[in-house]
Amino acid sequence: MSAQLLLTVSNMNYMGQHFAALSTELDDQFYANHLLRIKQLLALGNELAALPALQSTFDICLESHNTVPSDRVVLGTFHNLRHLREKVIHLRNFTETTFYEVLDRDPVWTEVKLRSMVREIRLNQKLLEGKLPNISFSDFKTLGAREWLNDEVINYFVKKWCSRSSTLGLSTFFACKVLFDDEDNSCIQAKHGVLTLDDEETALRWCRRADKSLCLNMGWDSVFIPINENRSHWYSAYIDFRRKRIHIYDSWSETCLLNQRKPVLLRKNTGLMLVLMWLAELLGRERGEEVQLKNAPLTQWVCDPHTKVPFQPNHFDCGVHTLWHLQHVLAFREVQGEGCLSNRLMFTNNMVGKRLRLAQEMLDDCGL
């Protein structure tokens, strides 16, 4: 696209014609072409993000001298660049949505592609060395088809996605150190009885460390906690101070459906919910607001120990579901099920497309 075009064109649809339509036929060229287009549009969008500040500076300069004909040309260029930015954002969203929909639509092809990607990195493991904190090939490969995600992968995405957000994303090791009593860190027996000052200090130390690591400066209004149960199953807890809610999200259908029918005191996660209520009160004080949940039957808070979420149809996708729980609470402040209108965040029966996206995101972060 030439500078002359930006100076003169008034029809932004004409500008859009510079981005040729991509084929949606599934093959290696489809994957490479869509990936390249998304990266190009992202880079262009980042360059155009400086426009508002540039125009603001130009407008200030205009006030300091008499108007000349070239001013109108520059203003027209700014106008075209703004529309170009809108077009780039729209096209990137459209390209990503199409890309993700096609990957989800054909999980067999997607699984083959994912296996090929992991195999290629296995043969060139040095490509990952030192590129990402605490991530080696042994961690990366857990994103492979039918694998169980490990702590390092969960922690990587929690830290990345929650950085500079309004959600305090905690490490996978927080739950076993603060919320549970098991000596082997299995996250089975929730703490019970009277929680001590030492318990409070431990919880606050972990949360303050996370706040600093995520660069939140106490600007968070929700907390996300991934939980590794007995080193064999992932689920999560979410505390939302703005909406006054505490949810426990578990994609294992038997846990949810069986316990929803039981009296509250007999439900699997009742003990954990009591500890989360204590944590909400503690972090409320840390935030400078009063949260009273103990012996408070009239509280406005909603506490659900078995919130219904999309279920995993297998034994290995719990970690991917847990990361998608985080994606949803960051986007919607709740986990949406069948009513989710975002194609890119929609849960699918087979999550291999999400695995491929996570693996590709990690490789992109490595500069590969």
C-alpha positions as CSV (number, residue, x, y, z in Angstrom):
1,M,0.0,0.0,0.0
2,S,1.6,3.3,-1.1
3,A,1.8,6.6,0.7
4,Q,0.0,8.2,-2.2
5,L,-2.9,5.9,-1.6
6,L,-3.1,7.0,2.1
7,L,-3.1,10.6,1.0
8,T,-5.9,10.3,-1.5
9,V,-8.2,7.3,-1.0
10,S,-11.5,7.8,0.8
11,N,-12.9,4.3,0.3
12,M,-11.4,2.0,2.9
13,N,-13.0,-1.0,1.2
14,Y,-10.5,-0.4,-1.5
15,M,-7.7,-0.6,1.0
16,G,-9.1,-3.9,2.3
17,Q,-8.7,-5.4,-1.2
18,H,-4.9,-5.4,-0.6
19,F,-5.5,-8.3,1.8
20,A,-6.3,-11.3,-0.4
21,A,-8.8,-13.9,0.9
22,L,-7.2,-17.1,2.2
23,S,-8.3,-20.6,1.4
24,T,-9.9,-22.6,4.2
25,E,-9.0,-26.0,2.7
26,L,-7.2,-27.9,5.4
27,D,-3.5,-28.5,4.5
28,D,-0.1,-27.3,5.7
29,Q,-0.4,-24.3,3.4
30,F,-3.7,-23.3,5.2
31,Y,-2.0,-23.4,8.6
32,A,1.1,-21.5,7.4
33,N,-0.8,-18.9,5.5
34,H,-3.3,-18.1,8.3
35,L,-0.5,-18.0,10.9
36,L,1.5,-15.6,8.7
37,R,-1.5,-13.4,8.0
38,I,-2.4,-13.2,11.7
39,K,1.2,-12.2,12.6
40,Q,1.3,-9.6,9.9
41,L,-1.9,-8.0,10.9
42,L,-0.8,-8.0,14.6
43,A,2.4,-6.3,13.7
44,L,0.6,-3.7,11.5
45,G,-2.0,-3.1,14.3
46,N,0.8,-2.5,16.8
47,E,2.4,0.0,14.5
48,L,-0.9,1.8,14.0
49,A,-1.6,1.8,17.7
50,A,0.5,5.0,18.1
51,L,-1.9,7.0,15.9
52,P,-4.1,8.6,18.6
53,A,-1.0,10.0,20.4
54,L,0.5,11.2,17.1
55,Q,-2.7,13.0,16.0
56,S,-3.1,14.5,19.5
57,T,0.4,16.0,19.2
58,F,-0.4,17.2,15.7
59,D,-3.6,18.9,16.8
60,I,-1.7,20.8,19.5
61,C,0.8,22.0,16.9
62,L,-2.1,23.2,14.7
63,E,-3.1,25.6,17.4
64,S,0.3,27.3,17.2
65,H,0.2,28.4,13.6
66,N,-2.2,29.5,10.9
67,T,-3.9,26.8,8.8
68,V,-2.2,26.0,5.5
69,P,-3.4,23.6,2.7
70,S,-1.0,20.9,3.7
71,D,-2.7,20.6,7.1
72,R,-5.9,19.3,5.4
73,V,-3.8,16.6,3.6
74,V,-2.2,15.5,6.9
75,L,-5.6,15.4,8.6
76,G,-7.0,13.4,5.7
77,T,-4.1,10.9,6.1
78,F,-4.8,10.6,9.8
79,H,-8.4,9.9,8.9
80,N,-7.4,7.1,6.5
81,L,-4.9,5.6,8.9
82,R,-7.6,5.4,11.6
83,H,-9.9,3.6,9.2
84,L,-7.0,1.4,8.1
85,R,-6.4,0.5,11.8
86,E,-10.1,-0.4,12.2
87,K,-9.9,-2.5,9.1
88,V,-6.8,-4.3,10.3
89,I,-8.3,-5.1,13.7
90,H,-11.5,-6.4,12.0
91,L,-9.6,-8.5,9.5
92,R,-7.3,-9.9,12.2
93,N,-10.3,-10.9,14.3
94,F,-12.0,-12.5,11.3
95,T,-8.9,-14.4,10.3
96,E,-8.3,-15.7,13.8
97,T,-11.9,-16.7,14.1
98,T,-11.9,-18.6,10.8
99,F,-8.5,-20.2,11.7
100,Y,-9.8,-21.5,15.0
101,E,-13.1,-22.6,13.7
102,V,-11.5,-24.7,11.0
103,L,-9.1,-26.3,13.5
104,D,-12.0,-27.2,15.8
105,R,-14.1,-28.5,13.0
106,D,-11.6,-31.2,12.0
107,P,-9.9,-32.5,15.2
108,V,-8.4,-35.4,13.3
109,W,-6.3,-33.2,11.0
110,T,-5.6,-30.8,13.9
111,E,-4.2,-33.7,16.1
112,V,-2.0,-34.8,13.2
113,K,-0.7,-31.2,12.9
114,L,-0.1,-31.0,16.7
115,R,1.8,-34.3,16.8
116,S,4.0,-33.1,13.9
117,M,4.7,-29.8,15.7
118,V,5.7,-31.6,19.0
119,R,7.8,-34.1,17.0
120,E,9.7,-31.3,15.2
121,I,10.5,-29.5,18.5
122,R,11.6,-32.9,20.0
123,L,14.2,-33.1,17.3
124,N,15.3,-29.5,17.8
125,Q,14.9,-29.1,21.6
126,K,17.6,-26.4,21.7
127,L,15.1,-24.1,20.1
128,L,13.3,-23.9,23.4
129,E,16.3,-23.7,25.7
130,G,16.4,-20.5,27.7
131,K,13.6,-18.9,25.7
132,L,10.8,-19.1,28.2
133,P,11.1,-19.1,32.0
134,N,10.8,-22.6,33.6
135,I,9.7,-24.2,30.3
136,S,11.7,-27.0,28.7
137,F,10.7,-29.5,26.1
138,S,9.4,-31.9,28.8
139,D,7.0,-29.2,29.7
140,F,6.1,-28.2,26.2
141,K,5.3,-31.7,25.1
142,T,2.5,-32.0,27.7
143,L,0.5,-29.7,25.3
144,G,0.7,-32.6,22.9
145,A,-2.4,-34.7,21.9
146,R,-3.9,-36.7,24.7
147,E,-1.3,-35.5,27.3
148,W,-1.9,-34.2,30.8
149,L,-0.7,-30.6,31.2
150,N,1.9,-30.1,33.9
151,D,2.3,-27.3,36.5
152,E,4.9,-25.4,34.5
153,V,2.6,-25.0,31.5
154,I,-0.4,-24.0,33.6
155,N,1.8,-21.5,35.5
156,Y,3.2,-20.1,32.3
157,F,-0.2,-19.1,30.8
158,V,-1.6,-18.0,34.1
159,K,1.2,-15.5,34.6
160,K,1.2,-14.4,30.9
161,W,-2.5,-13.8,30.6
162,C,-3.0,-12.3,34.1
163,S,-0.1,-9.8,33.8
164,R,-1.4,-6.3,33.8
165,S,-5.0,-7.5,34.0
166,S,-7.6,-7.1,36.8
167,T,-7.2,-10.7,37.9
168,L,-4.7,-12.0,40.4
169,G,-3.6,-15.3,38.9
170,L,-2.0,-17.5,41.5
171,S,0.6,-20.2,41.0
172,T,-0.5,-23.9,41.0
173,F,1.5,-24.3,44.2
174,F,-0.6,-21.7,46.1
175,A,-3.5,-24.1,46.7
176,C,-1.5,-26.9,48.2
177,K,0.5,-24.5,50.4
178,V,-2.4,-22.3,51.6
179,L,-5.8,-24.0,51.0
180,F,-5.1,-27.7,51.8
181,D,-3.7,-29.6,54.7
182,D,-2.1,-32.6,52.8
183,E,1.5,-33.2,53.7
184,D,2.2,-34.6,50.2
185,N,0.7,-31.6,48.4
186,S,-2.1,-33.6,46.9
187,C,-4.8,-31.0,47.4
188,I,-7.4,-33.4,48.7
189,Q,-8.1,-32.4,52.3
190,A,-9.0,-28.7,52.6
191,K,-7.9,-26.9,55.7
192,H,-10.4,-27.0,58.5
193,G,-10.8,-25.7,62.0
194,V,-9.6,-22.3,63.1
195,L,-7.1,-20.8,60.6
196,T,-4.3,-19.0,62.4
197,L,-2.3,-15.8,61.9
198,D,0.5,-17.9,60.4
199,D,-2.1,-19.1,57.8
200,E,-3.0,-15.5,57.1
201,E,0.6,-14.4,56.7
202,T,1.3,-17.3,54.4
203,A,-1.6,-16.5,52.1
204,L,-0.8,-12.8,52.0
205,R,2.8,-13.5,51.3
206,W,1.9,-15.6,48.3
207,C,-0.7,-13.1,47.0
208,R,1.6,-10.1,47.4
209,R,4.4,-11.9,45.6
210,A,1.9,-12.7,42.7
211,D,0.7,-9.1,42.6
212,K,4.3,-7.9,42.2
213,S,5.2,-10.6,39.6
214,L,2.1,-9.7,37.5
215,C,2.7,-6.0,37.8
216,L,-0.8,-5.4,39.1
217,N,0.0,-2.9,41.8
218,M,-3.1,-4.0,43.8
219,G,-5.3,-3.1,40.9
220,W,-7.0,-6.5,40.8
221,D,-10.6,-7.2,41.7
222,S,-10.7,-11.0,41.2
223,V,-8.5,-14.0,42.0
224,F,-8.0,-17.2,39.9
225,I,-6.6,-20.3,41.6
226,P,-5.6,-23.4,39.6
227,I,-5.8,-26.6,41.7
228,N,-3.8,-29.8,41.0
229,E,-5.7,-32.6,42.7
230,N,-3.7,-35.6,43.6
231,R,-1.4,-34.9,40.6
232,S,-4.0,-36.3,38.3
233,H,-6.8,-33.7,37.8
234,W,-7.0,-30.0,37.3
235,Y,-9.8,-27.7,38.4
236,S,-10.0,-24.1,39.5
237,A,-11.5,-21.6,42.0
238,Y,-12.4,-18.0,41.2
239,I,-13.2,-15.1,43.6
240,D,-14.8,-12.1,42.1
241,F,-14.9,-9.1,44.4
242,R,-16.8,-6.9,42.0
243,R,-19.7,-9.3,41.4
244,K,-19.4,-10.8,44.9
245,R,-19.1,-14.4,43.8
246,I,-17.0,-17.4,44.6
247,H,-17.0,-20.3,42.1
248,I,-15.3,-23.6,41.9
249,Y,-15.0,-24.8,38.3
250,D,-14.5,-28.5,37.7
251,S,-14.9,-30.0,34.2
252,W,-15.1,-33.6,35.5
253,S,-18.9,-34.3,35.1
254,E,-19.2,-36.8,37.9
255,T,-17.9,-34.4,40.5
256,C,-20.4,-31.7,39.5
257,L,-23.5,-33.8,38.8
258,L,-23.2,-36.1,41.8
259,N,-22.5,-33.4,44.3
260,Q,-25.1,-31.0,43.1
261,R,-27.7,-33.5,44.3
262,K,-26.2,-33.8,47.8
263,P,-26.9,-31.7,50.9
264,V,-24.4,-28.8,51.0
265,L,-22.5,-30.2,54.0
266,L,-21.9,-33.5,52.1
267,R,-20.6,-32.0,48.9
268,K,-17.1,-32.7,47.9
269,N,-16.0,-29.0,47.7
270,T,-17.8,-27.7,50.8
271,G,-14.6,-27.7,52.9
272,L,-12.7,-26.0,50.1
273,M,-15.4,-23.4,49.8
274,L,-15.2,-22.5,53.5
275,V,-11.4,-21.9,53.1
276,L,-12.1,-19.8,50.0
277,M,-14.6,-17.7,52.0
278,W,-11.9,-17.2,54.6
279,L,-9.5,-16.2,51.8
280,A,-12.1,-13.7,50.4
281,E,-12.4,-12.0,53.7
282,L,-8.6,-11.9,54.1
283,L,-8.0,-10.5,50.7
284,G,-10.9,-8.1,51.1
285,R,-9.1,-6.5,54.0
286,E,-6.0,-6.4,51.9
287,R,-7.9,-4.5,49.2
288,G,-9.4,-2.2,51.8
289,E,-13.0,-3.4,51.6
290,E,-15.1,-5.3,54.2
291,V,-16.1,-8.8,53.2
292,Q,-18.1,-10.6,55.8
293,L,-19.0,-14.2,55.0
294,K,-18.7,-16.1,58.2
295,N,-22.1,-16.4,60.0
296,A,-23.6,-14.0,57.4
297,P,-26.8,-15.6,56.0
298,L,-27.9,-12.3,54.5
299,T,-24.7,-11.7,52.6
300,Q,-25.0,-10.6,48.9
301,W,-22.2,-13.0,48.0
302,V,-23.0,-16.1,46.0
303,C,-20.8,-19.1,46.7
304,D,-21.1,-22.1,44.5
305,P,-18.9,-25.1,45.2
306,H,-19.9,-27.0,42.1
307,T,-20.6,-24.4,39.4
308,K,-21.7,-26.1,36.2
309,V,-19.2,-25.7,33.3
310,P,-18.6,-27.6,30.0
311,F,-17.5,-31.1,30.8
312,Q,-14.4,-32.9,29.4
313,P,-15.3,-36.2,27.6
314,N,-11.9,-37.8,28.5
315,H,-9.4,-38.0,31.4
316,F,-6.6,-35.8,29.9
317,D,-8.2,-32.5,28.9
318,C,-8.8,-31.1,32.4
319,G,-5.7,-28.8,32.2
320,V,-6.9,-27.3,28.9
321,H,-10.3,-26.8,30.4
322,T,-8.8,-25.1,33.4
323,L,-6.9,-22.7,31.1
324,W,-10.1,-22.0,29.2
325,H,-11.8,-21.3,32.6
326,L,-9.2,-18.6,33.0
327,Q,-9.8,-17.3,29.4
328,H,-13.5,-17.0,30.2
329,V,-13.2,-15.2,33.5
330,L,-10.7,-12.7,32.0
331,A,-13.1,-12.0,29.1
332,F,-16.6,-12.5,30.8
333,R,-15.9,-12.7,34.6
334,E,-17.6,-16.1,34.5
335,V,-17.3,-19.4,32.6
336,Q,-19.8,-19.5,29.8
337,G,-21.2,-22.7,28.4
338,E,-23.4,-23.3,25.4
339,G,-24.4,-19.6,25.4
340,C,-20.9,-18.4,24.7
341,L,-21.0,-16.1,21.6
342,S,-17.3,-15.9,21.1
343,N,-16.2,-18.5,18.6
344,R,-12.6,-18.2,19.6
345,L,-13.4,-18.9,23.3
346,M,-16.1,-21.5,22.8
347,F,-15.5,-24.8,24.5
348,T,-15.5,-27.8,22.1
349,N,-16.1,-31.5,22.8
350,N,-12.5,-32.2,21.5
351,M,-10.1,-29.6,22.8
352,V,-7.2,-30.5,20.5
353,G,-7.7,-27.3,18.6
354,K,-7.1,-25.4,21.8
355,R,-4.0,-27.4,22.5
356,L,-2.6,-26.5,19.1
357,R,-3.3,-22.9,19.8
358,L,-1.6,-23.0,23.2
359,A,1.5,-24.8,21.7
360,Q,1.7,-22.2,18.9
361,E,1.3,-19.4,21.3
362,M,4.3,-20.7,23.3
363,L,6.4,-21.1,20.1
364,D,5.4,-17.6,19.1
365,D,6.6,-16.3,22.4
366,C,9.9,-18.1,21.7
367,G,10.2,-16.2,18.5
368,L,9.9,-19.4,16.5
